[in-house]
Amino acid sequence: MKALQIPVVDLPKHTEDLRSEVRQFIKDEIASGSFEPRCDSWLSGFSAGFSRKLGEQGWIGMTWPKKYGGGERSSIERYIVTEELLSAGAPVAGHWIADRQSGPLFLKFGTEEQREFFLPKIAKGECFFSIGLSEPNAGSDLAALQTRAVKVDKGWILNGSKIWTSGAHNAHYMITLCRTSPMNPDNRHGGMSQLVVDLAAPGVTIRPIHLMTGEHHFNEVFMEDVFVPDDMVVGEIGNGWKQGMAELAYERSGPERFLSTYPLLNELTNSLLENGDTKGLNEVSRVISRLWTLRNMSLGIAQMLEDGIPSNIIASLVKDQGTKFEQEMAEIARLIVSVTPSTQSDSRLGRLMAQSILQSPGFTLRGGTTEILRGIVAKGVIQK
Ligand SMILES: Cc1cc2nc3c(=O)[nH]c(=O)nc-3n(C[C@H](O)[C@H](O)[C@H](O)COP(=O)(O)OP(=O)(O)OC[C@H]3O[C@@H](n4cnc5c(N)ncnc54)[C@H](O)[C@@H]3O)c2cc1C
Protein backbone atom coordinates (compact mmCIF):
# COMPACT_ATOMS: atom_id res chain seq x y z
CA MET A 1 0.00 0.00 0.00
CA LYS A 2 1.17 3.47 -0.85
CA ALA A 3 0.95 6.15 1.87
CA LEU A 4 -0.93 9.28 0.84
CA GLN A 5 1.06 12.46 1.44
CA ILE A 6 -0.76 15.72 2.16
CA PRO A 7 1.30 18.83 2.88
CA VAL A 8 0.64 20.76 6.09
CA VAL A 9 -0.21 24.36 5.29
CA ASP A 10 0.60 27.20 7.67
CA LEU A 11 -1.57 30.11 6.66
CA PRO A 12 0.59 33.18 5.98
CA LYS A 13 0.04 36.06 8.42
CA HIS A 14 -1.22 38.47 5.74
CA THR A 15 -4.17 36.19 5.00
CA GLU A 16 -5.70 37.16 8.35
CA ASP A 17 -6.37 40.67 6.95
CA LEU A 18 -8.20 39.14 4.00
CA ARG A 19 -10.24 36.93 6.35
CA SER A 20 -11.23 39.96 8.47
CA GLU A 21 -12.20 41.86 5.31
CA VAL A 22 -14.48 39.04 4.14
CA ARG A 23 -16.01 38.63 7.61
CA GLN A 24 -16.80 42.35 7.80
CA PHE A 25 -18.34 42.27 4.31
CA ILE A 26 -20.54 39.32 5.29
CA LYS A 27 -21.54 40.94 8.58
CA ASP A 28 -22.60 44.11 6.74
CA GLU A 29 -24.53 42.09 4.14
CA ILE A 30 -26.43 40.15 6.82
CA ALA A 31 -27.13 43.36 8.75
CA SER A 32 -28.53 44.99 5.60
CA GLY A 33 -30.87 42.01 5.06
CA SER A 34 -29.11 40.92 1.87
CA PHE A 35 -29.33 37.23 2.87
CA GLU A 36 -30.12 34.82 5.69
CA PRO A 37 -27.45 32.15 6.32
CA ARG A 38 -28.59 28.79 4.94
CA CYS A 39 -27.20 25.28 4.66
CA ASP A 40 -25.95 24.05 1.27
CA SER A 41 -25.69 27.65 0.07
CA TRP A 42 -23.21 26.82 -2.69
CA LEU A 43 -25.83 24.75 -4.50
CA SER A 44 -29.12 26.03 -3.08
CA GLY A 45 -28.43 29.70 -2.39
CA PHE A 46 -28.79 31.67 -5.62
CA SER A 47 -28.54 35.46 -5.75
CA ALA A 48 -27.35 37.14 -8.96
CA GLY A 49 -26.99 40.42 -7.02
CA PHE A 50 -24.79 38.84 -4.35
CA SER A 51 -22.58 37.20 -7.01
CA ARG A 52 -22.13 40.60 -8.67
CA LYS A 53 -21.14 42.15 -5.31
CA LEU A 54 -18.49 39.45 -4.83
CA GLY A 55 -17.23 40.19 -8.34
CA GLU A 56 -16.86 43.86 -7.40
CA GLN A 57 -14.83 42.81 -4.34
CA GLY A 58 -12.46 40.80 -6.59
CA TRP A 59 -13.49 37.54 -4.92
CA ILE A 60 -14.36 35.59 -8.08
CA GLY A 61 -11.58 34.34 -10.37
CA MET A 62 -9.15 35.38 -7.64
CA THR A 63 -6.24 33.26 -8.89
CA TRP A 64 -6.65 34.06 -12.60
CA PRO A 65 -4.38 36.39 -14.58
CA LYS A 66 -5.30 40.08 -14.29
CA LYS A 67 -5.58 40.37 -18.07
CA TYR A 68 -8.68 38.14 -17.88
CA GLY A 69 -10.23 40.04 -14.99
CA GLY A 70 -8.64 37.86 -12.28
CA GLY A 71 -6.76 38.91 -9.18
CA GLU A 72 -3.51 36.89 -9.51
CA ARG A 73 -3.86 35.88 -5.88
CA SER A 74 -2.89 32.52 -4.40
CA SER A 75 -5.09 29.40 -4.09
CA ILE A 76 -4.77 29.75 -0.33
CA GLU A 77 -6.23 33.27 -0.45
CA ARG A 78 -9.07 31.97 -2.60
CA TYR A 79 -9.54 29.19 -0.06
CA ILE A 80 -9.95 31.68 2.77
CA VAL A 81 -12.60 33.66 0.90
CA THR A 82 -14.57 30.54 -0.05
CA GLU A 83 -14.45 29.04 3.46
CA GLU A 84 -15.70 32.30 4.97
CA LEU A 85 -18.57 32.55 2.47
CA LEU A 86 -19.56 28.92 2.97
CA SER A 87 -19.43 29.00 6.74
CA ALA A 88 -21.63 32.09 6.68
CA GLY A 89 -24.14 30.24 4.43
CA ALA A 90 -23.92 33.04 1.84
CA PRO A 91 -25.81 32.69 -1.50
CA VAL A 92 -22.91 31.81 -3.80
CA ALA A 93 -24.57 29.21 -6.04
CA GLY A 94 -24.84 31.52 -9.06
CA HIS A 95 -21.14 31.80 -9.84
CA TRP A 96 -19.87 28.74 -7.92
CA ILE A 97 -19.34 26.32 -10.82
CA ALA A 98 -17.94 29.00 -13.15
CA ASP A 99 -15.43 30.16 -10.52
CA ARG A 100 -14.47 26.70 -9.30
CA GLN A 101 -14.09 24.77 -12.52
CA SER A 102 -15.31 26.35 -15.80
CA GLY A 103 -12.86 29.26 -15.52
CA PRO A 104 -9.88 26.99 -14.70
CA LEU A 105 -10.97 24.71 -17.59
CA PHE A 106 -10.77 27.64 -20.05
CA LEU A 107 -7.40 28.64 -18.61
CA LYS A 108 -6.03 25.14 -19.07
CA PHE A 109 -7.61 24.00 -22.33
CA GLY A 110 -9.53 26.96 -23.84
CA THR A 111 -8.54 29.20 -26.74
CA GLU A 112 -7.34 32.76 -26.20
CA GLU A 113 -10.67 34.00 -27.62
CA GLN A 114 -12.63 31.86 -25.14
CA ARG A 115 -10.56 33.17 -22.23
CA GLU A 116 -11.01 36.78 -23.30
CA PHE A 117 -14.72 36.28 -23.85
CA PHE A 118 -15.73 34.27 -20.77
CA LEU A 119 -13.28 34.94 -17.93
CA PRO A 120 -13.84 38.70 -17.37
CA LYS A 121 -17.62 38.16 -17.30
CA ILE A 122 -17.29 35.27 -14.84
CA ALA A 123 -14.97 37.33 -12.62
CA LYS A 124 -17.54 40.15 -12.54
CA GLY A 125 -20.14 37.66 -11.27
CA GLU A 126 -22.23 38.12 -14.41
CA CYS A 127 -21.80 34.83 -16.23
CA PHE A 128 -22.88 31.51 -14.73
CA PHE A 129 -22.12 27.96 -15.83
CA SER A 130 -23.51 24.52 -15.12
CA ILE A 131 -22.06 21.04 -15.44
CA GLY A 132 -23.56 18.82 -18.17
CA LEU A 133 -22.25 15.36 -17.37
CA SER A 134 -24.95 13.05 -15.96
CA GLU A 135 -27.62 11.52 -18.18
CA PRO A 136 -30.61 9.29 -17.38
CA ASN A 137 -28.52 6.18 -18.13
CA ALA A 138 -25.07 7.52 -17.38
CA GLY A 139 -24.20 8.61 -13.83
CA SER A 140 -21.40 6.71 -12.14
CA ASP A 141 -20.76 5.02 -15.47
CA LEU A 142 -20.34 8.31 -17.27
CA ALA A 143 -18.70 6.73 -20.30
CA ALA A 144 -22.16 5.35 -21.18
CA LEU A 145 -23.37 8.84 -22.08
CA GLN A 146 -25.30 9.16 -25.32
CA THR A 147 -25.56 12.87 -26.03
CA ARG A 148 -23.90 13.23 -29.40
CA ALA A 149 -22.62 15.99 -31.64
CA VAL A 150 -22.32 15.63 -35.41
CA LYS A 151 -19.99 17.84 -37.47
CA VAL A 152 -21.61 20.32 -39.84
CA ASP A 153 -20.30 23.42 -41.61
CA LYS A 154 -18.78 25.81 -39.02
CA GLY A 155 -19.91 23.83 -36.00
CA TRP A 156 -21.70 20.87 -34.48
CA ILE A 157 -25.31 19.73 -34.16
CA LEU A 158 -26.00 18.44 -30.68
CA ASN A 159 -28.76 16.02 -29.63
CA GLY A 160 -29.39 14.39 -26.25
CA SER A 161 -30.34 15.16 -22.67
CA LYS A 162 -28.68 15.77 -19.33
CA ILE A 163 -30.14 15.22 -15.88
CA TRP A 164 -29.60 16.58 -12.33
CA THR A 165 -28.07 19.70 -13.86
CA SER A 166 -27.67 22.02 -10.87
CA GLY A 167 -28.55 25.64 -11.50
CA ALA A 168 -29.11 25.27 -15.28
CA HIS A 169 -32.23 27.44 -14.95
CA ASN A 170 -30.05 30.30 -13.66
CA ALA A 171 -26.97 29.65 -15.78
CA HIS A 172 -25.99 31.13 -19.12
CA TYR A 173 -23.88 28.21 -20.37
CA MET A 174 -23.37 24.51 -19.76
CA ILE A 175 -20.09 22.68 -20.38
CA THR A 176 -21.49 19.58 -22.05
CA LEU A 177 -19.64 16.30 -22.31
CA CYS A 178 -20.82 14.49 -25.44
CA ARG A 179 -19.81 11.89 -27.99
CA THR A 180 -18.26 13.25 -31.15
CA SER A 181 -17.37 9.73 -32.39
CA PRO A 182 -19.32 6.50 -31.87
CA MET A 183 -18.43 4.51 -28.75
CA ASN A 184 -15.56 2.08 -29.23
CA PRO A 185 -16.01 -0.80 -26.70
CA ASP A 186 -12.20 -1.17 -26.50
CA ASN A 187 -11.78 2.51 -25.58
CA ARG A 188 -15.00 3.68 -23.94
CA HIS A 189 -13.45 6.98 -22.81
CA GLY A 190 -12.30 7.99 -26.27
CA GLY A 191 -14.38 9.98 -28.77
CA MET A 192 -15.82 12.40 -26.23
CA SER A 193 -15.60 16.20 -26.37
CA GLN A 194 -16.54 19.22 -24.26
CA LEU A 195 -18.83 21.79 -25.90
CA VAL A 196 -20.01 25.08 -24.42
CA VAL A 197 -23.78 25.14 -24.89
CA ASP A 198 -25.53 28.50 -24.76
CA LEU A 199 -28.56 27.66 -22.63
CA ALA A 200 -30.63 30.30 -24.45
CA ALA A 201 -29.91 28.73 -27.87
CA PRO A 202 -32.79 27.41 -30.03
CA GLY A 203 -33.40 23.71 -29.32
CA VAL A 204 -32.46 23.85 -25.60
CA THR A 205 -35.28 23.08 -23.13
CA ILE A 206 -34.71 23.21 -19.36
CA ARG A 207 -37.23 21.35 -17.25
CA PRO A 208 -37.14 21.65 -13.42
CA ILE A 209 -36.79 18.66 -11.11
CA HIS A 210 -38.47 19.69 -7.86
CA LEU A 211 -37.29 18.45 -4.47
CA MET A 212 -39.71 16.97 -1.93
CA THR A 213 -40.08 20.48 -0.49
CA GLY A 214 -41.05 21.91 -3.86
CA GLU A 215 -37.70 23.72 -4.08
CA HIS A 216 -36.03 23.85 -7.46
CA HIS A 217 -32.23 23.51 -7.70
CA PHE A 218 -31.60 20.98 -10.45
CA ASN A 219 -33.02 20.23 -13.87
CA GLU A 220 -33.28 18.09 -16.94
CA VAL A 221 -31.74 19.76 -19.99
CA PHE A 222 -32.91 18.61 -23.42
CA MET A 223 -30.94 19.46 -26.56
CA GLU A 224 -32.66 19.03 -29.90
CA ASP A 225 -30.59 19.91 -33.00
CA VAL A 226 -28.73 22.59 -31.06
CA PHE A 227 -26.08 24.31 -33.18
CA VAL A 228 -22.75 24.80 -31.35
CA PRO A 229 -20.22 26.87 -33.32
CA ASP A 230 -16.66 25.53 -33.72
CA ASP A 231 -15.30 28.26 -31.45
CA MET A 232 -17.35 26.84 -28.56
CA VAL A 233 -15.44 23.54 -28.50
CA VAL A 234 -13.21 23.43 -25.41
CA GLY A 235 -9.77 21.93 -26.03
CA GLU A 236 -9.39 19.11 -28.52
CA ILE A 237 -12.16 17.12 -30.15
CA GLY A 238 -11.92 13.59 -28.70
CA ASN A 239 -10.06 14.71 -25.56
CA GLY A 240 -13.18 15.50 -23.51
CA TRP A 241 -12.82 12.68 -21.02
CA LYS A 242 -9.27 13.59 -20.01
CA GLN A 243 -10.13 17.29 -19.81
CA GLY A 244 -13.20 16.56 -17.69
CA MET A 245 -11.18 14.37 -15.32
CA ALA A 246 -8.68 17.23 -14.85
CA GLU A 247 -11.53 19.29 -13.31
CA LEU A 248 -12.26 16.68 -10.67
CA ALA A 249 -9.60 17.61 -8.10
CA TYR A 250 -11.07 21.15 -8.06
CA GLU A 251 -14.56 19.73 -7.82
CA ARG A 252 -13.93 17.26 -5.02
CA SER A 253 -11.46 18.78 -2.59
CA GLY A 254 -12.81 22.22 -1.73
CA PRO A 255 -14.35 23.31 1.57
CA GLU A 256 -17.85 22.94 0.06
CA ARG A 257 -17.40 19.20 0.54
CA PHE A 258 -17.56 19.48 4.33
CA LEU A 259 -19.04 22.91 5.09
CA SER A 260 -22.52 22.51 3.55
CA THR A 261 -24.02 22.14 7.03
CA TYR A 262 -21.61 24.46 8.87
CA PRO A 263 -24.26 27.19 9.42
CA LEU A 264 -26.16 24.55 11.42
CA LEU A 265 -23.08 23.65 13.48
CA ASN A 266 -22.50 27.33 14.20
CA GLU A 267 -26.10 27.99 15.27
CA LEU A 268 -26.18 24.78 17.32
CA THR A 269 -22.95 25.68 19.17
CA ASN A 270 -24.24 29.19 19.96
CA SER A 271 -27.50 27.78 21.27
CA LEU A 272 -25.70 25.20 23.49
CA LEU A 273 -23.37 27.90 24.85
CA GLU A 274 -26.34 30.16 25.62
CA ASN A 275 -28.07 27.33 27.50
CA GLY A 276 -24.89 26.11 29.23
CA ASP A 277 -25.50 22.63 27.83
CA THR A 278 -22.18 20.91 28.66
CA LYS A 279 -23.26 17.48 27.46
CA GLY A 280 -24.26 18.89 24.09
CA LEU A 281 -21.04 20.90 23.87
CA ASN A 282 -19.00 17.73 24.50
CA GLU A 283 -20.68 16.12 21.48
CA VAL A 284 -20.04 19.21 19.39
CA SER A 285 -16.34 19.31 20.34
CA ARG A 286 -15.93 15.84 18.84
CA VAL A 287 -17.54 17.12 15.64
CA ILE A 288 -15.25 20.14 15.54
CA SER A 289 -12.09 18.03 15.84
CA ARG A 290 -13.20 16.00 12.79
CA LEU A 291 -13.93 19.20 10.94
CA TRP A 292 -10.45 20.51 11.72
CA THR A 293 -8.82 17.39 10.26
CA LEU A 294 -10.88 17.63 7.08
CA ARG A 295 -10.04 21.28 6.74
CA ASN A 296 -6.30 20.61 7.05
CA MET A 297 -6.53 17.88 4.39
CA SER A 298 -8.48 20.13 2.04
CA LEU A 299 -6.06 23.03 2.58
CA GLY A 300 -3.18 20.68 1.77
CA ILE A 301 -4.85 19.84 -1.56
CA ALA A 302 -5.32 23.55 -2.35
CA GLN A 303 -1.55 23.85 -1.93
CA MET A 304 -0.92 20.77 -4.12
CA LEU A 305 -3.13 22.23 -6.87
CA GLU A 306 -1.19 25.48 -6.68
CA ASP A 307 2.09 23.55 -6.98
CA GLY A 308 0.78 21.45 -9.90
CA ILE A 309 0.97 18.18 -7.92
CA PRO A 310 -1.62 15.53 -8.94
CA SER A 311 -4.17 15.17 -6.16
CA ASN A 312 -7.17 13.30 -7.58
CA ILE A 313 -6.84 10.38 -5.15
CA ILE A 314 -6.59 12.51 -2.01
CA ALA A 315 -9.36 14.78 -3.33
CA SER A 316 -11.59 11.69 -3.58
CA LEU A 317 -10.74 10.85 0.04
CA VAL A 318 -11.65 14.38 1.21
CA LYS A 319 -14.91 14.26 -0.71
CA ASP A 320 -15.80 10.85 0.74
CA GLN A 321 -15.00 11.74 4.35
CA GLY A 322 -16.18 15.36 4.09
CA THR A 323 -19.62 14.61 2.68
CA LYS A 324 -20.11 11.82 5.22
CA PHE A 325 -19.29 14.38 7.92
CA GLU A 326 -21.66 17.08 6.65
CA GLN A 327 -24.40 14.46 6.27
CA GLU A 328 -23.93 13.23 9.86
CA MET A 329 -24.07 16.81 11.13
CA ALA A 330 -27.80 16.89 10.38
CA GLU A 331 -28.33 13.75 12.46
CA ILE A 332 -26.06 14.87 15.33
CA ALA A 333 -27.99 18.15 15.72
CA ARG A 334 -31.30 16.31 15.73
CA LEU A 335 -30.12 14.08 18.60
CA ILE A 336 -28.67 16.91 20.72
CA VAL A 337 -31.49 19.45 20.73
CA SER A 338 -35.24 19.09 20.88
CA VAL A 339 -36.16 21.56 18.17
CA THR A 340 -38.61 20.55 15.45
CA PRO A 341 -36.94 20.90 12.06
CA SER A 342 -39.08 22.85 9.60
CA THR A 343 -38.25 25.15 6.70
CA GLN A 344 -41.00 27.42 8.10
CA SER A 345 -39.82 27.24 11.73
CA ASP A 346 -39.74 30.45 13.77
CA SER A 347 -36.32 29.46 15.10
CA ARG A 348 -33.27 29.73 12.88
CA LEU A 349 -31.98 26.46 14.35
CA GLY A 350 -35.19 24.70 13.23
CA ARG A 351 -34.88 26.11 9.71
CA LEU A 352 -31.19 25.17 9.40
CA MET A 353 -31.91 21.66 10.70
CA ALA A 354 -34.66 21.22 8.11
CA GLN A 355 -32.42 22.46 5.28
CA SER A 356 -29.61 20.11 6.28
CA ILE A 357 -31.92 17.08 6.63
CA LEU A 358 -33.56 17.75 3.27
CA GLN A 359 -30.37 18.44 1.33
CA SER A 360 -28.07 15.87 2.95
CA PRO A 361 -29.06 12.76 0.91
CA GLY A 362 -27.51 14.43 -2.13
CA PHE A 363 -24.17 15.26 -0.47
CA THR A 364 -22.71 11.78 -0.98
CA LEU A 365 -24.10 11.47 -4.52
CA ARG A 366 -23.26 14.72 -6.29
CA GLY A 367 -19.74 15.00 -7.65
CA GLY A 368 -19.24 11.21 -7.49
CA THR A 369 -20.85 8.72 -5.12
CA THR A 370 -19.16 7.29 -2.02
CA GLU A 371 -18.76 3.86 -3.62
CA ILE A 372 -17.09 5.28 -6.72
CA LEU A 373 -14.76 7.50 -4.67
CA ARG A 374 -13.69 4.61 -2.46
CA GLY A 375 -12.92 2.58 -5.59
CA ILE A 376 -10.66 5.40 -6.81
CA VAL A 377 -8.86 5.63 -3.45
CA ALA A 378 -8.44 1.86 -3.20
CA LYS A 379 -7.00 1.59 -6.72
CA GLY A 380 -4.78 4.61 -6.07
CA VAL A 381 -3.07 3.24 -2.93
CA ILE A 382 -2.45 -0.30 -4.13
CA GLN A 383 1.23 -0.61 -4.98
CA LYS A 384 1.82 -2.53 -8.18
C1 LIG B 1 -27.79 17.41 -5.43
C2 LIG B 1 -27.21 16.85 -6.70
C3 LIG B 1 -26.69 17.72 -7.64
C4 LIG B 1 -26.16 17.21 -8.84
N1 LIG B 1 -25.69 18.12 -9.78
C5 LIG B 1 -25.21 17.63 -10.96
C6 LIG B 1 -24.78 18.54 -11.97
O1 LIG B 1 -24.82 19.77 -11.79
N2 LIG B 1 -24.36 18.04 -13.15
C7 LIG B 1 -24.29 16.69 -13.39
O2 LIG B 1 -23.85 16.32 -14.47
N3 LIG B 1 -24.71 15.81 -12.45
C8 LIG B 1 -25.16 16.25 -11.25
N4 LIG B 1 -25.60 15.36 -10.29
C9 LIG B 1 -25.62 13.94 -10.60
C10 LIG B 1 -24.58 13.10 -9.86
O3 LIG B 1 -23.29 13.35 -10.36
C11 LIG B 1 -24.99 11.64 -10.02
O4 LIG B 1 -26.19 11.47 -9.26
C12 LIG B 1 -23.96 10.66 -9.56
O5 LIG B 1 -22.85 10.70 -10.41
C13 LIG B 1 -24.52 9.21 -9.50
O6 LIG B 1 -25.12 8.86 -10.70
P1 LIG B 1 -26.60 8.24 -10.71
O7 LIG B 1 -27.50 9.15 -9.96
O8 LIG B 1 -26.94 7.93 -12.13
O9 LIG B 1 -26.50 6.89 -9.87
P2 LIG B 1 -25.91 5.45 -10.35
O10 LIG B 1 -24.63 5.66 -11.09
O11 LIG B 1 -27.03 4.76 -11.05
O12 LIG B 1 -25.62 4.80 -8.99
C14 LIG B 1 -26.64 4.25 -8.14
C15 LIG B 1 -25.97 3.61 -6.93
O13 LIG B 1 -25.13 2.51 -7.38
C16 LIG B 1 -23.80 2.69 -6.92
N5 LIG B 1 -22.85 2.26 -7.96
C17 LIG B 1 -22.88 2.56 -9.26
N6 LIG B 1 -21.83 2.02 -9.92
C18 LIG B 1 -21.09 1.37 -8.97
C19 LIG B 1 -19.87 0.62 -9.00
N7 LIG B 1 -19.19 0.45 -10.14
N8 LIG B 1 -19.42 0.11 -7.83
C20 LIG B 1 -20.08 0.30 -6.67
N9 LIG B 1 -21.26 0.98 -6.59
C21 LIG B 1 -21.76 1.52 -7.72
C22 LIG B 1 -23.64 4.18 -6.69
O14 LIG B 1 -22.62 4.45 -5.74
C23 LIG B 1 -25.03 4.56 -6.18
O15 LIG B 1 -25.13 4.30 -4.81
C24 LIG B 1 -26.13 15.82 -9.09
C25 LIG B 1 -26.65 14.94 -8.12
C26 LIG B 1 -27.18 15.45 -6.95
C27 LIG B 1 -27.74 14.49 -5.93
The ligand as an ORCA input file, in Angstrom:
! r2SCAN-3c Opt
* xyz 0 1
  C     -27.793     17.411     -5.431
  C     -27.211     16.851     -6.704
  C     -26.689     17.719     -7.643
  C     -26.159     17.214     -8.845
  N     -25.689     18.116     -9.783
  C     -25.214     17.634    -10.962
  C     -24.779     18.545    -11.972
  O     -24.817     19.765    -11.790
  N     -24.363     18.044    -13.147
  C     -24.291     16.694    -13.393
  O     -23.850     16.319    -14.466
  N     -24.707     15.809    -12.455
  C     -25.162     16.245    -11.247
  N     -25.602     15.360    -10.288
  C     -25.620     13.935    -10.603
  C     -24.580     13.096     -9.864
  O     -23.287     13.351    -10.364
  C     -24.995     11.642    -10.018
  O     -26.189     11.474     -9.259
  C     -23.963     10.659     -9.564
  O     -22.852     10.698    -10.405
  C     -24.521      9.214     -9.495
  O     -25.121      8.857    -10.699
  P     -26.602      8.241    -10.712
  O     -27.501      9.155     -9.965
  O     -26.938      7.925    -12.133
  O     -26.498      6.890     -9.873
  P     -25.913      5.453    -10.347
  O     -24.628      5.663    -11.087
  O     -27.034      4.759    -11.047
  O     -25.620      4.796     -8.990
  C     -26.637      4.249     -8.139
  C     -25.969      3.609     -6.934
  O     -25.134      2.510     -7.379
  C     -23.800      2.686     -6.922
  N     -22.850      2.261     -7.961
  C     -22.876      2.564     -9.262
  N     -21.827      2.017     -9.917
  C     -21.090      1.367     -8.968
  C     -19.873      0.621     -9.003
  N     -19.188      0.453    -10.138
  N     -19.417      0.114     -7.835
  C     -20.081      0.300     -6.666
  N     -21.261      0.984     -6.590
  C     -21.755      1.517     -7.716
  C     -23.638      4.178     -6.687
  O     -22.624      4.453     -5.738
  C     -25.033      4.555     -6.185
  O     -25.134      4.303     -4.813
  C     -26.132     15.816     -9.086
  C     -26.650     14.943     -8.120
  C     -27.185     15.450     -6.949
  C     -27.738     14.491     -5.929
*
